[in-house]
């Protein structure tokens, strides 16, 4: 068995790349076309004194 050094930052970079690519390819719905598809995920945001909570619906994650 080969010993492989685990790098958690590589996994975080991969996740960040996937989320960035999700938003880069998004199109906002056009008022001119009813057939246009929106790829903007549903989001809920809530703010308190100390934190901001962001809840996203991301398929596959």
Secondary structure, DSSP 4 states (H G I P E B T S, - for coil): -------HHHHHHHHHHHHHHHHHT--PPPSS-SS----PPPEEEEE-SS-EEEEE--TT-
